Amino acid sequence: MAITKSASEDLIQVYGEYKSIKVRTATTIKESGSELTKTYSTKDLECVSSSFDQASNSWTHTDTDVSGESTEVQGIAGVVWTTDVKNAKKAHNETLGY
């Protein structure tokens, strides 16, 4: 009776004005080929993160590093996270104050 555990991205979704990417990972545990459990975890990736430094009274915007993501997620980010989308997200973050 061999027990195996596997994980795979089973859903990648682009949503919202600033093209956030939701990645869902399914983790399956099987015993002798029969599925015992399946659980899901999700993460959301935004194209830019922003922070304000009060001491210098300036904003810092950092593009999200997707190099640790799957090649599929990297490819999607490369297509949908255009310069225009990133600039719009930066401006939006500044209006929200973060």
A tleap script that builds the chain and sets N, CA, C and O, in Angstrom:
source leaprc.protein.ff14SB
mol = sequence {
  NMET ALA ILE THR LYS SER ALA SER GLU ASP
  LEU ILE GLN VAL TYR GLY GLU TYR LYS SER
  ILE LYS VAL ARG THR ALA THR THR ILE LYS
  GLU SER GLY SER GLU LEU THR LYS THR TYR
  SER THR LYS ASP LEU GLU CYS VAL SER SER
  SER PHE ASP GLN ALA SER ASN SER TRP THR
  HIE THR ASP THR ASP VAL SER GLY GLU SER
  THR GLU VAL GLN GLY ILE ALA GLY VAL VAL
  TRP THR THR ASP VAL LYS ASN ALA LYS LYS
  ALA HIE ASN GLU THR LEU GLY CTYR
}
set mol.1.N position { 0.820 -1.179 0.000 }
set mol.1.CA position { 0.000 0.000 0.000 }
set mol.1.C position { 0.868 1.247 0.000 }
set mol.1.O position { 1.312 1.723 1.045 }
set mol.2.N position { 1.091 1.752 -1.177 }
set mol.2.CA position { 1.917 2.946 -1.321 }
set mol.2.C position { 1.056 4.201 -1.185 }
set mol.2.O position { -0.011 4.315 -1.789 }
set mol.3.N position { 1.544 5.126 -0.387 }
set mol.3.CA position { 0.865 6.412 -0.235 }
set mol.3.C position { 1.681 7.449 -0.992 }
set mol.3.O position { 2.895 7.554 -0.817 }
set mol.4.N position { 0.992 8.215 -1.841 }
set mol.4.CA position { 1.669 9.253 -2.624 }
set mol.4.C position { 0.982 10.593 -2.405 }
set mol.4.O position { -0.210 10.671 -2.106 }
set mol.5.N position { 1.769 11.628 -2.563 }
set mol.5.CA position { 1.259 12.996 -2.442 }
set mol.5.C position { 1.737 13.775 -3.658 }
set mol.5.O position { 2.919 13.756 -4.001 }
set mol.6.N position { 0.803 14.456 -4.297 }
set mol.6.CA position { 1.187 15.258 -5.455 }
set mol.6.C position { 0.481 16.606 -5.392 }
set mol.6.O position { -0.607 16.736 -4.831 }
set mol.7.N position { 1.122 17.595 -5.977 }
set mol.7.CA position { 0.548 18.940 -6.029 }
set mol.7.C position { 0.657 19.457 -7.453 }
set mol.7.O position { 1.658 19.246 -8.137 }
set mol.8.N position { -0.403 20.143 -7.884 }
set mol.8.CA position { -0.378 20.721 -9.223 }
set mol.8.C position { -1.262 21.965 -9.252 }
set mol.8.O position { -2.252 22.064 -8.528 }
set mol.9.N position { -0.879 22.902 -10.101 }
set mol.9.CA position { -1.711 24.078 -10.309 }
set mol.9.C position { -2.895 23.642 -11.164 }
set mol.9.O position { -2.723 23.213 -12.305 }
set mol.10.N position { -4.080 23.752 -10.610 }
set mol.10.CA position { -5.253 23.303 -11.367 }
set mol.10.C position { -6.130 24.465 -11.817 }
set mol.10.O position { -7.120 24.259 -12.518 }
set mol.11.N position { -5.772 25.686 -11.418 }
set mol.11.CA position { -6.543 26.851 -11.841 }
set mol.11.C position { -5.630 28.075 -11.834 }
set mol.11.O position { -4.972 28.362 -10.835 }
set mol.12.N position { -5.597 28.784 -12.944 }
set mol.12.CA position { -4.894 30.066 -13.037 }
set mol.12.C position { -5.894 31.034 -13.643 }
set mol.12.O position { -6.425 30.801 -14.729 }
set mol.13.N position { -6.142 32.120 -12.930 }
set mol.13.CA position { -7.178 33.066 -13.333 }
set mol.13.C position { -6.615 34.482 -13.329 }
set mol.13.O position { -5.887 34.861 -12.411 }
set mol.14.N position { -6.947 35.262 -14.349 }
set mol.14.CA position { -6.595 36.678 -14.396 }
set mol.14.C position { -7.887 37.439 -14.129 }
set mol.14.O position { -8.916 37.171 -14.750 }
set mol.15.N position { -7.825 38.394 -13.196 }
set mol.15.CA position { -9.039 39.119 -12.855 }
set mol.15.C position { -8.732 40.570 -12.487 }
set mol.15.O position { -7.618 40.907 -12.086 }
set mol.16.N position { -9.734 41.402 -12.634 }
set mol.16.CA position { -9.662 42.783 -12.173 }
set mol.16.C position { -8.978 43.730 -13.139 }
set mol.16.O position { -8.328 43.327 -14.104 }
set mol.17.N position { -9.156 45.006 -12.837 }
set mol.17.CA position { -8.631 46.075 -13.675 }
set mol.17.C position { -7.114 46.027 -13.813 }
set mol.17.O position { -6.564 46.384 -14.855 }
set mol.18.N position { -6.437 45.580 -12.743 }
set mol.18.CA position { -4.965 45.581 -12.740 }
set mol.18.C position { -4.381 44.192 -12.969 }
set mol.18.O position { -3.218 43.933 -12.659 }
set mol.19.N position { -5.202 43.312 -13.514 }
set mol.19.CA position { -4.785 41.984 -13.988 }
set mol.19.C position { -4.092 41.141 -12.915 }
set mol.19.O position { -3.024 40.575 -13.145 }
set mol.20.N position { -4.721 41.070 -11.743 }
set mol.20.CA position { -4.208 40.180 -10.698 }
set mol.20.C position { -4.305 38.746 -11.196 }
set mol.20.O position { -5.161 38.411 -12.015 }
set mol.21.N position { -3.414 37.912 -10.688 }
set mol.21.CA position { -3.397 36.512 -11.088 }
set mol.21.C position { -3.643 35.651 -9.851 }
set mol.21.O position { -2.905 35.735 -8.870 }
set mol.22.N position { -4.677 34.830 -9.907 }
set mol.22.CA position { -4.974 33.877 -8.837 }
set mol.22.C position { -4.469 32.510 -9.280 }
set mol.22.O position { -4.761 32.053 -10.385 }
set mol.23.N position { -3.708 31.867 -8.402 }
set mol.23.CA position { -3.178 30.533 -8.682 }
set mol.23.C position { -3.707 29.584 -7.605 }
set mol.23.O position { -3.488 29.791 -6.411 }
set mol.24.N position { -4.402 28.548 -8.050 }
set mol.24.CA position { -4.891 27.541 -7.103 }
set mol.24.C position { -4.082 26.269 -7.294 }
set mol.24.O position { -3.875 25.810 -8.418 }
set mol.25.N position { -3.630 25.711 -6.187 }
set mol.25.CA position { -2.870 24.468 -6.200 }
set mol.25.C position { -3.688 23.378 -5.518 }
set mol.25.O position { -4.173 23.553 -4.400 }
set mol.26.N position { -3.831 22.262 -6.202 }
set mol.26.CA position { -4.523 21.098 -5.639 }
set mol.26.C position { -3.467 20.115 -5.142 }
set mol.26.O position { -2.538 19.760 -5.866 }
set mol.27.N position { -3.630 19.685 -3.894 }
set mol.27.CA position { -2.743 18.681 -3.323 }
set mol.27.C position { -3.559 17.414 -3.084 }
set mol.27.O position { -4.568 17.431 -2.378 }
set mol.28.N position { -3.106 16.320 -3.685 }
set mol.28.CA position { -3.839 15.055 -3.631 }
set mol.28.C position { -2.999 14.002 -2.922 }
set mol.28.O position { -1.808 13.846 -3.188 }
set mol.29.N position { -3.650 13.286 -2.017 }
set mol.29.CA position { -3.014 12.153 -1.348 }
set mol.29.C position { -3.752 10.896 -1.789 }
set mol.29.O position { -4.975 10.800 -1.684 }
set mol.30.N position { -2.974 9.930 -2.289 }
set mol.30.CA position { -3.548 8.670 -2.772 }
set mol.30.C position { -2.904 7.502 -2.047 }
set mol.30.O position { -1.745 7.555 -1.634 }
set mol.31.N position { -3.692 6.451 -1.908 }
set mol.31.CA position { -3.179 5.194 -1.377 }
set mol.31.C position { -3.479 4.117 -2.401 }
set mol.31.O position { -4.638 3.884 -2.746 }
set mol.32.N position { -2.442 3.465 -2.884 }
set mol.32.CA position { -2.573 2.421 -3.907 }
set mol.32.C position { -3.404 2.902 -5.092 }
set mol.32.O position { -4.213 2.153 -5.641 }
set mol.33.N position { -3.194 4.164 -5.481 }
set mol.33.CA position { -3.877 4.710 -6.643 }
set mol.33.C position { -5.257 5.281 -6.370 }
set mol.33.O position { -5.822 5.942 -7.242 }
set mol.34.N position { -5.818 5.051 -5.193 }
set mol.34.CA position { -7.141 5.581 -4.852 }
set mol.34.C position { -6.992 6.887 -4.073 }
set mol.34.O position { -6.221 6.977 -3.118 }
set mol.35.N position { -7.742 7.884 -4.502 }
set mol.35.CA position { -7.652 9.196 -3.861 }
set mol.35.C position { -8.245 9.150 -2.456 }
set mol.35.O position { -9.385 8.730 -2.257 }
set mol.36.N position { -7.436 9.598 -1.480 }
set mol.36.CA position { -7.907 9.690 -0.099 }
set mol.36.C position { -8.391 11.098 0.211 }
set mol.36.O position { -9.473 11.287 0.766 }
set mol.37.N position { -7.576 12.086 -0.156 }
set mol.37.CA position { -7.941 13.483 0.103 }
set mol.37.C position { -7.445 14.372 -1.017 }
set mol.37.O position { -6.485 14.057 -1.720 }
set mol.38.N position { -8.129 15.489 -1.157 }
set mol.38.CA position { -7.681 16.539 -2.070 }
set mol.38.C position { -7.958 17.864 -1.362 }
set mol.38.O position { -9.081 18.130 -0.933 }
set mol.39.N position { -6.921 18.688 -1.248 }
set mol.39.CA position { -7.067 20.004 -0.631 }
set mol.39.C position { -6.581 21.062 -1.615 }
set mol.39.O position { -5.829 20.777 -2.547 }
set mol.40.N position { -7.034 22.291 -1.377 }
set mol.40.CA position { -6.693 23.387 -2.278 }
set mol.40.C position { -6.100 24.543 -1.486 }
set mol.40.O position { -6.497 24.814 -0.353 }
set mol.41.N position { -5.151 25.209 -2.104 }
set mol.41.CA position { -4.628 26.456 -1.555 }
set mol.41.C position { -4.562 27.461 -2.706 }
set mol.41.O position { -4.373 27.086 -3.863 }
set mol.42.N position { -4.719 28.727 -2.375 }
set mol.42.CA position { -4.674 29.761 -3.413 }
set mol.42.C position { -3.725 30.873 -3.003 }
set mol.42.O position { -3.452 31.095 -1.823 }
set mol.43.N position { -3.237 31.555 -4.015 }
set mol.43.CA position { -2.462 32.772 -3.786 }
set mol.43.C position { -2.810 33.749 -4.887 }
set mol.43.O position { -3.113 33.359 -6.015 }
set mol.44.N position { -2.763 35.023 -4.543 }
set mol.44.CA position { -3.043 36.091 -5.486 }
set mol.44.C position { -1.772 36.886 -5.721 }
set mol.44.O position { -1.075 37.261 -4.779 }
set mol.45.N position { -1.482 37.134 -6.972 }
set mol.45.CA position { -0.305 37.896 -7.352 }
set mol.45.C position { -0.747 39.208 -7.980 }
set mol.45.O position { -1.572 39.212 -8.894 }
set mol.46.N position { -0.210 40.313 -7.501 }
set mol.46.CA position { -0.483 41.614 -8.101 }
set mol.46.C position { 0.776 42.072 -8.818 }
set mol.46.O position { 1.886 41.711 -8.427 }
set mol.47.N position { 0.603 42.865 -9.866 }
set mol.47.CA position { 1.739 43.241 -10.710 }
set mol.47.C position { 2.751 44.125 -9.992 }
set mol.47.O position { 3.940 44.088 -10.310 }
set mol.48.N position { 2.294 44.917 -9.031 }
set mol.48.CA position { 3.156 45.899 -8.368 }
set mol.48.C position { 2.788 45.979 -6.891 }
set mol.48.O position { 1.612 45.910 -6.535 }
set mol.49.N position { 3.788 46.124 -6.039 }
set mol.49.CA position { 3.534 46.479 -4.646 }
set mol.49.C position { 4.117 47.872 -4.424 }
set mol.49.O position { 5.094 48.256 -5.068 }
set mol.50.N position { 3.517 48.614 -3.519 }
set mol.50.CA position { 3.910 50.002 -3.314 }
set mol.50.C position { 4.039 50.302 -1.833 }
set mol.50.O position { 3.324 49.739 -1.004 }
set mol.51.N position { 4.957 51.193 -1.516 }
set mol.51.CA position { 5.086 51.655 -0.136 }
set mol.51.C position { 5.505 53.127 -0.145 }
set mol.51.O position { 6.171 53.599 -1.066 }
set mol.52.N position { 5.101 53.822 0.890 }
set mol.52.CA position { 5.414 55.248 1.020 }
set mol.52.C position { 6.374 55.439 2.167 }
set mol.52.O position { 6.140 54.936 3.266 }
set mol.53.N position { 7.463 56.169 1.924 }
set mol.53.CA position { 8.447 56.486 2.947 }
set mol.53.C position { 8.207 57.916 3.408 }
set mol.53.O position { 8.441 58.868 2.663 }
set mol.54.N position { 7.737 58.056 4.644 }
set mol.54.CA position { 7.423 59.395 5.149 }
set mol.54.C position { 8.670 60.249 5.319 }
set mol.54.O position { 8.615 61.466 5.138 }
set mol.55.N position { 9.779 59.635 5.660 }
set mol.55.CA position { 11.015 60.398 5.878 }
set mol.55.C position { 11.448 61.113 4.600 }
set mol.55.O position { 11.856 62.274 4.642 }
set mol.56.N position { 11.360 60.427 3.476 }
set mol.56.CA position { 11.782 61.034 2.210 }
set mol.56.C position { 10.595 61.580 1.415 }
set mol.56.O position { 10.764 62.194 0.362 }
set mol.57.N position { 9.384 61.341 1.945 }
set mol.57.CA position { 8.158 61.786 1.286 }
set mol.57.C position { 8.086 61.293 -0.163 }
set mol.57.O position { 7.781 62.048 -1.086 }
set mol.58.N position { 8.381 59.988 -0.326 }
set mol.58.CA position { 8.380 59.438 -1.682 }
set mol.58.C position { 7.836 58.012 -1.696 }
set mol.58.O position { 7.856 57.304 -0.688 }
set mol.59.N position { 7.354 57.619 -2.858 }
set mol.59.CA position { 6.816 56.289 -3.080 }
set mol.59.C position { 7.878 55.371 -3.670 }
set mol.59.O position { 8.727 55.800 -4.451 }
set mol.60.N position { 7.817 54.119 -3.287 }
set mol.60.CA position { 8.622 53.075 -3.913 }
set mol.60.C position { 7.658 52.038 -4.470 }
set mol.60.O position { 6.789 51.534 -3.758 }
set mol.61.N position { 7.820 51.726 -5.744 }
set mol.61.CA position { 6.990 50.731 -6.406 }
set mol.61.C position { 7.895 49.591 -6.861 }
set mol.61.O position { 8.933 49.817 -7.482 }
set mol.62.N position { 7.492 48.383 -6.547 }
set mol.62.CA position { 8.295 47.216 -6.884 }
set mol.62.C position { 7.479 46.255 -7.732 }
set mol.62.O position { 6.406 45.812 -7.322 }
set mol.63.N position { 7.993 45.932 -8.924 }
set mol.63.CA position { 7.338 44.936 -9.763 }
set mol.63.C position { 7.395 43.587 -9.053 }
set mol.63.O position { 8.400 43.255 -8.425 }
set mol.64.N position { 6.334 42.822 -9.151 }
set mol.64.CA position { 6.282 41.509 -8.522 }
set mol.64.C position { 7.210 40.545 -9.250 }
set mol.64.O position { 7.176 40.433 -10.475 }
set mol.65.N position { 8.038 39.852 -8.475 }
set mol.65.CA position { 8.969 38.864 -9.015 }
set mol.65.C position { 8.237 37.529 -9.149 }
set mol.65.O position { 7.843 36.929 -8.149 }
set mol.66.N position { 8.061 37.076 -10.363 }
set mol.66.CA position { 7.380 35.800 -10.601 }
set mol.66.C position { 8.358 34.699 -11.010 }
set mol.66.O position { 7.946 33.647 -11.499 }
set mol.67.N position { 9.651 34.944 -10.810 }
set mol.67.CA position { 10.653 33.957 -11.248 }
set mol.67.C position { 10.508 32.618 -10.524 }
set mol.67.O position { 10.944 31.592 -11.045 }
set mol.68.N position { 9.910 32.609 -9.344 }
set mol.68.CA position { 9.703 31.361 -8.615 }
set mol.68.C position { 8.394 30.673 -8.947 }
set mol.68.O position { 8.088 29.614 -8.397 }
set mol.69.N position { 7.623 31.263 -9.837 }
set mol.69.CA position { 6.340 30.681 -10.237 }
set mol.69.C position { 6.546 29.750 -11.432 }
set mol.69.O position { 7.618 29.718 -12.038 }
set mol.70.N position { 5.517 29.009 -11.749 }
set mol.70.CA position { 5.595 28.092 -12.895 }
set mol.70.C position { 5.805 28.889 -14.181 }
set mol.70.O position { 5.524 30.086 -14.236 }
set mol.71.N position { 6.298 28.217 -15.199 }
set mol.71.CA position { 6.509 28.893 -16.479 }
set mol.71.C position { 5.186 29.390 -17.057 }
set mol.71.O position { 5.156 30.399 -17.762 }
set mol.72.N position { 4.110 28.695 -16.766 }
set mol.72.CA position { 2.799 29.130 -17.251 }
set mol.72.C position { 2.388 30.459 -16.599 }
set mol.72.O position { 1.927 31.371 -17.285 }
set mol.73.N position { 2.554 30.563 -15.282 }
set mol.73.CA position { 2.225 31.813 -14.583 }
set mol.73.C position { 3.153 32.929 -15.052 }
set mol.73.O position { 2.704 34.057 -15.257 }
set mol.74.N position { 4.432 32.636 -15.225 }
set mol.74.CA position { 5.377 33.639 -15.723 }
set mol.74.C position { 4.946 34.155 -17.093 }
set mol.74.O position { 4.991 35.358 -17.354 }
set mol.75.N position { 4.533 33.247 -17.957 }
set mol.75.CA position { 4.100 33.637 -19.298 }
set mol.75.C position { 2.863 34.516 -19.270 }
set mol.75.O position { 2.782 35.509 -19.993 }
set mol.76.N position { 1.900 34.152 -18.432 }
set mol.76.CA position { 0.678 34.949 -18.307 }
set mol.76.C position { 1.009 36.340 -17.781 }
set mol.76.O position { 0.531 37.341 -18.317 }
set mol.77.N position { 1.822 36.404 -16.740 }
set mol.77.CA position { 2.214 37.703 -16.174 }
set mol.77.C position { 2.924 38.556 -17.225 }
set mol.77.O position { 2.698 39.764 -17.305 }
set mol.78.N position { 3.765 37.940 -18.014 }
set mol.78.CA position { 4.488 38.666 -19.052 }
set mol.78.C position { 3.577 39.270 -20.106 }
set mol.78.O position { 3.905 40.291 -20.710 }
set mol.79.N position { 2.442 38.641 -20.322 }
set mol.79.CA position { 1.492 39.133 -21.319 }
set mol.79.C position { 0.554 40.187 -20.738 }
set mol.79.O position { 0.345 41.235 -21.350 }
set mol.80.N position { -0.012 39.918 -19.563 }
set mol.80.CA position { -1.058 40.811 -19.039 }
set mol.80.C position { -0.519 41.976 -18.213 }
set mol.80.O position { -1.189 43.002 -18.097 }
set mol.81.N position { 0.670 41.841 -17.640 }
set mol.81.CA position { 1.224 42.921 -16.832 }
set mol.81.C position { 2.037 43.878 -17.706 }
set mol.81.O position { 3.262 43.949 -17.613 }
set mol.82.N position { 1.332 44.593 -18.537 }
set mol.82.CA position { 1.960 45.562 -19.437 }
set mol.82.C position { 2.411 46.791 -18.652 }
set mol.82.O position { 2.047 46.959 -17.488 }
set mol.83.N position { 3.198 47.638 -19.289 }
set mol.83.CA position { 3.634 48.884 -18.660 }
set mol.83.C position { 2.437 49.749 -18.289 }
set mol.83.O position { 2.417 50.367 -17.224 }
set mol.84.N position { 1.442 49.793 -19.165 }
set mol.84.CA position { 0.235 50.586 -18.871 }
set mol.84.C position { -0.491 50.059 -17.634 }
set mol.84.O position { -0.933 50.846 -16.796 }
set mol.85.N position { -0.619 48.748 -17.512 }
set mol.85.CA position { -1.286 48.151 -16.347 }
set mol.85.C position { -0.494 48.454 -15.081 }
set mol.85.O position { -1.073 48.829 -14.061 }
set mol.86.N position { 0.827 48.294 -15.140 }
set mol.86.CA position { 1.665 48.562 -13.966 }
set mol.86.C position { 1.575 50.028 -13.554 }
set mol.86.O position { 1.464 50.325 -12.365 }
set mol.87.N position { 1.619 50.942 -14.512 }
set mol.87.CA position { 1.528 52.368 -14.187 }
set mol.87.C position { 0.175 52.714 -13.578 }
set mol.87.O position { 0.098 53.522 -12.653 }
set mol.88.N position { -0.887 52.110 -14.092 }
set mol.88.CA position { -2.218 52.343 -13.533 }
set mol.88.C position { -2.300 51.805 -12.103 }
set mol.88.O position { -2.909 52.436 -11.239 }
set mol.89.N position { -1.694 50.650 -11.851 }
set mol.89.CA position { -1.701 50.068 -10.502 }
set mol.89.C position { -0.899 50.938 -9.541 }
set mol.89.O position { -1.309 51.124 -8.396 }
set mol.90.N position { 0.225 51.469 -9.982 }
set mol.90.CA position { 1.029 52.363 -9.140 }
set mol.90.C position { 0.203 53.593 -8.754 }
set mol.90.O position { 0.163 53.975 -7.584 }
set mol.91.N position { -0.446 54.203 -9.727 }
set mol.91.CA position { -1.265 55.388 -9.454 }
set mol.91.C position { -2.412 55.048 -8.505 }
set mol.91.O position { -2.731 55.828 -7.607 }
set mol.92.N position { -3.023 53.902 -8.700 }
set mol.92.CA position { -4.106 53.458 -7.832 }
set mol.92.C position { -3.609 53.274 -6.402 }
set mol.92.O position { -4.252 53.742 -5.462 }
set mol.93.N position { -2.472 52.599 -6.223 }
set mol.93.CA position { -1.914 52.381 -4.894 }
set mol.93.C position { -1.629 53.702 -4.194 }
set mol.93.O position { -1.854 53.828 -2.990 }
set mol.94.N position { -1.137 54.685 -4.938 }
set mol.94.CA position { -0.843 55.975 -4.338 }
set mol.94.C position { -2.120 56.669 -3.870 }
set mol.94.O position { -2.117 57.333 -2.833 }
set mol.95.N position { -3.206 56.524 -4.620 }
set mol.95.CA position { -4.456 57.166 -4.195 }
set mol.95.C position { -5.023 56.498 -2.949 }
set mol.95.O position { -5.722 57.138 -2.163 }
set mol.96.N position { -4.722 55.206 -2.764 }
set mol.96.CA position { -5.176 54.497 -1.560 }
set mol.96.C position { -4.259 54.725 -0.379 }
set mol.96.O position { -4.639 54.460 0.762 }
set mol.97.N position { -3.058 55.212 -0.636 }
set mol.97.CA position { -2.121 55.486 0.447 }
set mol.97.C position { -1.274 54.311 0.888 }
set mol.97.O position { -0.775 54.298 2.014 }
set mol.98.N position { -1.100 53.305 0.007 }
set mol.98.CA position { -0.176 52.200 0.348 }
set mol.98.C position { 0.616 51.759 -0.831 }
set mol.98.O position { 1.434 50.846 -0.719 }
savepdb mol mol.pdb
quit
